[in-house]
Amino acid sequence: MTASPRRTKPGFKHSLRIYERFFGMFVWPSFLLSIALYVLWWISFDYPIPLPLGRAPILLIAVLAWLSFVFSLIAPSFCYVQCHRNYIIISVIYPLAIAYSRVGNVVPVNFNTKYPPSRQSWSERNFLEPLFYEQKTGQLTVVGMQLREYPLPLPWLKLWFNKFMFFTKQDGPGFLFLVRNWMALSHEIEDYREAWRSRRVRKAHGVSVASRVLASKGDRKR
């Protein structure tokens, strides 16, 4: 693939399906809980309903549940992968920038081979199952981005990112990106990385030419 040197604008924000699924699990429970508690608080003025915590705490919990509902709707928009001129941003509330100099191979990966469903807990299988059905192929293909090294200590990164986003220990450092269009993301990373490499080559070539010109001028003065 020939990289374009004009690739300076940020690329498309590829939403991370892992977090769409995670926050999506809270949408309906938080919505229904907030409505139920609000109705309970409202009718408690007209009916003698025993409320051990009182009316005020019930209303407070209803408000918190409603805020959780709103947050679960907007949070996925902050969880994405995006190519920039000199680095890749992995945003999961906490944004992580990875320079292209750290990136190794970018390959399609069968998620089943990295995290076999049979080896996951019941809750984790239940969490992943809808994502497998989306591709309708019997396997889940993700973008595997191998790294020469992590930009931060792995234990720290695992505090912020879901465990299913990491390569296994046997495969070395790297990230797994589960997005809706894995082919588009894979091509985009390669395109931006090649553009970054081309700029480095041109810059190094320009510096070397300038150095030769200055050196030749120095020789002439002697």
Buried (B, 14 or more C-beta within 10 A) or exposed (E): EEBEEEBEEEBBBBBBBBBBBBBBBBBEEBBEBBBEBBEBBEEBEEEEEEEEEEBEEBBBBBEBBBEBBEEBBEBBEBBBBBBBBBBBBBBBEEEBEBEBEBBBEBEEBEBBEBBEEEEBEEEBEEBBEEBBEEBEEEEBBBBBBBBEEBBEEEEEBEEBBBEBBBBEEEBEBBBBBBBEEBEBBBBBBBBBBBBBEBBEEEEEEEEEEEEEEEEEEEEEEE
